Amino acid sequence: MEDLNAILAPGMLIRHPDQPDWGIGQVQSNIGGKVTVNFRDAGKVVIDGFRIGLIPVFDA
């Protein structure tokens, strides 16, 4: 399976498609398919980019 989040870079804003209550998150790192995101309402979370496609936010 391919990395669904390969385009994400540190500083980009995203949303988790299955956790809308976490709010907007900021990508901290994206290494080997593991995306570390700091969410406003959930704190720091490491996401498997091969399983979850994060949604970029451009209008925050």
Secondary structure, DSSP 4 states (H G I P E B T S, - for coil): ---TTTT--TT-EEE-TT-GGG--EEEEEEETTEEEEEETTTEEEEEETTT---EE-S--
